[in-house]
Amino acid sequence: MKKKRFTLSTTQLIMLSFLMTILVGSLLLSLPISSKTGKSVSYIDALFTSTTSVCVTGLVTLPTHSTWSIFGQVVILALIQIGGLGIITIMSMLMIILRRKIGIGNRLLIQDAFNLNSLSGLVSFVKKVVFGTFIIEGIGALCYMTVFIPEYGVKGLWISIFNSVSAFCNAGIDIIADDSLCRYATNPIINIVTCALIILGGIGFIVWWDILGVFRNRKKKHLRHLSLHSKIALSMTAFLIVSGAILFFAFEYNNPETMAGYSTFDKIQLSVFQSVTTRTAGFMTVPQQNLTDASSLISLFLMFIGGSPVGTAGGIKTVTLAILIATAVSAVKNRNEVNIYNRNISRHSIMKAIGVLGMSFMTVFASTVLLSLVSNAGVLDVLYETVSATATVGLSRNLTSTLDAWGKIIIIMTMYLGRIGPISLAIAFGMKKKSENVIKNPTEEVSVG
């Protein structure tokens, strides 16, 4: 009798690739050469920093600019880039460069990593993702240089590159100061470039190519010819950014600790930036602990939603929210079909959206309870931390740096689950259906609502 050969599923390989990258990064960051002082930082802080970098979260227990040497910052930047694109994408690109054949196993990994529906054109997709990422990050760095080089000299070159990669990958880690980008709160260039990079990274790679494809087609140069996925992602992104900015403007207008002393134009800048950065970026131009409770609740909502699928952002995603809203509307109107933009949404997509919401909510709930047990912080501060970790945002109400070892471990696990959770869930729902010949359980109605 032959023994069963143990093989890892694509889900397990993707999860393992992130875990191994985190562990390697933590070992590098724990070396004396990674610290500015020449003395090793504690391993728990090195592990936390590696996790927040690979999971493109941005929560930090130690100030990035004053703790890590150039070598340490290079390691962090590499981890951010790998985390943003995914280790599977990086490895596939290396195989392409080395002209190695990408077999069916690697193609399945790419498909699952990006949650794509087809195996066709994957090599071309990887090339476009990698080259497109580097082009956008390069343009972003050049724009940053107009501000940072005059201010920091040669060091401004490195700051520009670091910030551009961190913003595009929605990591929110910077090497400027402890208060993130607060000193540039009213700088239009920093605001525009950072917001643009965050949006481009978070909108999703599929939307990029869809928009470019439409404008390349002479007969279809109109946004109505976009795919349903792109229409939902773009419309939801625009709605959330605009509505979020309006609410922040209203709630913080007279807040003396945030916007009260600024001009109307600067208040608009601050409001738009807050609305954009909560979409899993993590940079801040306003101290989060100074926000009103109303603004904090809006921030929690936007952080939980996050960006769009197949991008660098986290959260439950804009398309998931749109499907959930459309499903609720259909239920209220007693419709049998869920419709968005005159297209019916498949039952598979609806179930996946419900699953993503449920898993994300359970992760937030469990981590909030656990963190509350080991921390003396208020409920809002704890919830802000756990939602930020689950949705890989990186915004904090000054709680991260005060966490003890147990608190750090809880947030490390939450960031990891937040990064790989939606991917794993999507793959799990993408498994083959059971045979129709299997005996089904009887159906029975229950009371709901």
N, C-alpha and C positions, 0 to 999 in steps of 0.2 A: 504493500500500500504506500503510495507516494505521499510524502508530507506536503502540506500546503505551504507554498512559498509566501513569506511575509513581504508585502509591498505596501508602501505608503500611498494613500490617495492624494489627488491633487490638492485637496483641502489641507491635508496634513503637511504636505510639502511646502505650501505657501506659509502656513503658520510656523513651521519649523524654520523656514528661511528668515523670517522676521526675528524669531527668537535667537537664532545663531548670530545674526547681524548685531543684535542688541548686546549679546554676551561678548562678542569680539570687540565691539565698540567700548564696552565697559572696561575691558582689560586694558585697552589702549589708553583710555582716559584715566585709569588708575596709576599709570606710570608717572614717575617724577617729572619726565620731560613734558608732560601735558599740562603741568601746573606752572603758573608764573613764578611761584616761590621756589620751585625746584623740589618741593616736598609733595609726596603723594596725597591726594585728597582721599577721604574715606571711600571705601568701595561702594557703600550704599548710595553716596552722592554721585559717584562715577556711573553706577548702574542707572540711577534716576536720570542723569543727563543723557546717557546713551538711549534710554527708552524714549524720553521726550523728543529726542532728535529723530530717531528712526520712525516713531509714530507721528512725526511732524505735529507735535502738540504745542510745545513752547513753555510749559510750566517748568520753572527752574528753582532748585533749592539753593544754588550758589550763583552770584552775578557772573554772567558769561564774560563780560568785558574785562573784569578785574581778577577772575579766578584762573582762566585758562591761557596758556601760552599760545604762540602762533601755531605750534604743532597741535595743541589741543583744539584750537579753533578750526584748523584744517580737518581734523578728525570729525568734529561736530558738523562741519559743512558737508563733508562726504556722507555722513550718516543721514543728514537732512535730504540730500539729493537722492540717495538710495531709497530712503523712506518715501519720498514724494513720487518717484517713478516706480518703485518696487524692485526688489532684488531680482525677480524673474525677468523684468524688462532689461535691467542692466546686464544680466547674464546672457540673455538672448541677443542683445546688441553686440556683446563681445564675440559671440559665436558668428554673428554676421560679419563682423570686421575680420575675424580669422578665417572666414569662408568655410566654416563648419556647417554641415547640413543640420537643419533643425527638424528633428523627427516628430512623429505624431505625439509622443509623450510631452515634449517641450511645447508643442502647439496647444495641447490641452491645458498646460499650465498657464500659457499666455491668455488663452480664452477665459479661463476661470479667474485669473488675476484681474482682468479688466471687465469680467462679467459680460462678455460678448456672446452673441447668439450663433455665431458661425465660425468655422475654422478657416474659411477662405480669406485670403488677403492679410493674414496675421503678420507675416514678415514685413510687408509694406507698412502695415499699421504701426509696428514697433519702430521702424525707421522714422516715420513721420512724427511719432510722439517724441522720440529722443531729439531729433534735429529741431523740431518745433520748440521744444522746451529750451534747448540751448540758445536758440535765436532770440526768443522772448526774454530769457534771463540776461543775455548779452545786451540787448537794447535797454532793459531796465537798469543794468549796471552803468551804462553810459549816461543815462539820464540822472542817476544818483550822483555820478561824478561831478556834475555841474555844481552841486551843493557841497559834497563832502571833500573833494580835493582842495578847493579854496579854503576850507575851514581846517582840515586836518593834514594837508600836504600829501605826501606819498601814502601815508596810512589811509587816506581817504579812498584810494584805489581798492584796497582790501575790504574796507567797510562797505563800499558800493557793491562789490561782487557778493559779499556775504549777505547783505540785506536783500539783494535782488533774488538770489536763490531761496532765501528764507521766506520772502514774501510770495514768490510764485508757488513754492511748495506748501504754502499756508502753514508754515512752522511758527512764525512769530518770534523767533529768537534773534536778538541783535547783539552787536558788540560795541554799542555806543555808550550806554549808561544804564543805571539801575532802573530808571523810570521809562524805559523803552523809548518811544519817540515823542514824549511829552514836550521836550524843548523845541520840537519842530511842529507843534500843534497848529500854527498858523502859517506854515510854509506851504504855498500852493504846489510847488514842484514835488516835495516829499509826499504830500497828501495825494496828488493825482497819480504819481508813479506807483506808490504803494497800493492804492486802491485798484489801479488797473492790473497790476501783477496778481493781486489776490483774486480778483474776479476772473481773469484769464486762466489762472490755475484751478480755480474752483468750479468753473462753468462746465468742465469736462472735455476731454479730447474729442469725443464723438461730435460734439457741437461745433468744434473748430472746423473739422473737415466737412461737415454738413453745410456750414455757411460758405466756406470756400467753394464747395462743389456747386452750390446754387449760383454764385456770382460768376463762376467759370462757364456755366451753361447759358448760352446766348438766349435761349428760348424761355429760360426760367429764372430771370433775374429779379426775383421777388421773394420776400421772406415767407409768403404763404406756401411756397414750394418746399419748405423745410420739412424734415420728418417730424412725426408727432413727438418723439423724445425731445428734439431740439426746441420745438415750440413750447413745450411744457417747461423745460429747463430755463429758457430765456425769459418767458413771461413771469414765471415764479420768482426768478432771481431779481428781475426789475421791480416787481411788486414788493418783495420783501425789503429790498434796499431803500426804495422810495418811502414806503410806509414806515419802515424803521427809522429813517432819518427824520421824518415829520414828527413822529412820536418823541424821539430824543430831543428834538428842537423845542417841542412844547413842554416836556417835563423838566428840562434842564435850563430853560431860558433865564430864569431868575435864581438859579442855584449859585450862591456865591462861591462854592467850592469847586465849581466846574466851568460854567459859561457866563455867569452874570457880568463879568468884567470885560467881555469881548464885544467887538463890533458885530453887526448882523451878519456880514459876510463871513467872519471868522466862526460865528456860531453855526452857520450852515456847513462850513468845512468840518468842524468838530462833530456835528450830527451825522453827516454822511460817512465820515471815517468810522465812527462808532458802529454805525449800521453795517458797514462793509466788513470791518475787522471781526465782528461777532460771528461772521459766517465761517468760522474755524481758523482765522488767521492768527490772532493772538497779540498783534501789535496794539499799542494803546497811545492815545494822545491826551486822554483824560484818566486820572487815577480811578480805577473801578470802585474802590471803597468809598469814593466821594459822590457816587451817583445816588439819585433819589431811589427809594424803594421801587417806584413805578418803573423807572428806567432799568433797574436791575432785573426786574421780572421780564421786561421786554428783551433784555440781553439774554436771559436764560432761554427764552423761547427761540430766539434767533440762533443761539449757539446749538441748541438741541436739533434744529432743522439742518444747519450746516450748508454745504454747497450742493453740487450736482453730481450724479453718478459718473464714473470713469474719469475722475479728475484727481486733484491732489487734496481736496477738502474732505472733511469728515462729516459727522452728523448722520441723521436718518435720510437726508438728501431731499432736494426740492421736488423731484418727481414722485418720491414716496408720499410727501405731504399732499401733492395734487391728487394722487390716486385715492388717498384716504378721505379727502374732502369730497371728491366726486362720488365715492362710495357712500358716504354719509348722506349726501344730497339725494342719491338714487334711492336709498332706504327710506328717507322721509317722504319722497314722492311715490313710493311703492312701485318703483321701476325694476324690471328684471335685469336690465343691463346698465353698466357703468359707462358713461359717455364723456369724453373730453375732446373738444375741437371736432365734433361730429365723427369721432372714431370710438368704437367700443374697446374697452380695456379687457384683456384676457383675464380669466379667473386665476391663472397662474400668477400674473402680475399683482392682482389684488391680494392674494394669499401671501405673496412675498412681502408686500408693503405692510400688511398687518403683522407679519412675523418680525420684520425689521423694527417696527415700532415697539412691539412687545419685548423683544430682546434688549433693545436700547433702554427702555423704561426700567426693566428689571435690573440692568447693570447699574443705572443711576441710583435706583432705590437701595440696592444692596450695598453699594459703595458709600452712599450717604449715611446709612445706618451704622456701618462699620467705622467710618471716619468720625462720626459723632461720638462713638464709644471711646475713641482714643484721643479726641481733641476737645478742648474747652471752648472752641470757637462757636459763634452763633449759628443758627440753622441756615440763614441766608448765605453766610460765608462758606459754610460746608457745602451747601447745595451748589453754589457758584463753582467751587473747586471740582466737585464730582461731575457736574454737567460738562464743564470745560475739559476734563480728562476723558470722559466718555466720547464726547464729540470731537476730540483732538483739537481743541481751540487754543488754550494757553493763557486765557485771561484769568486773573485771580484777584481777590480782594485782600492781597498781602498775607495769605494764609500759607502758601507753599513753603516759604523759607522758615516758617515756625514749626513745621511738622517734625514729629519725632520719628524714630526708625519704623515703628509700626504704621504710622501715617504715610510715610514715604512708600512703604511696601504696598499699601492699599492703593495709592494713586498710581504706582508703577503697574500693578495688575489691571487697574481700570483703564489706563492709557493703552495697554496692550490689547485688552478685550475690545476697546473702542476702535482700534486700528484694524484688527483682523475680524472682528465680529460680523459686520455687514457683509464682508467678502465671503466668509465661511457660511453665513446664512444663505446668501444667494446661491452658492454652490450646492448646499444641501437641498434647497428647493429645486435645483436644476437636475437632480438625480432622475434616473429613468422611472417612468411610472410602473406600478405593479401590473401584472397581467390582468386583463379584463375578466379572465376565467376564475379569478380568486373570489371566494364567497364573501359577499359584502355584509356588513352589519346592518341591522334594520334601522330605518330612519324614524325619529320621533321628534315632534315639535316641543320646544321649551319656551318659557316666558322670558322675554328680553326687554330690558329698559324699565 
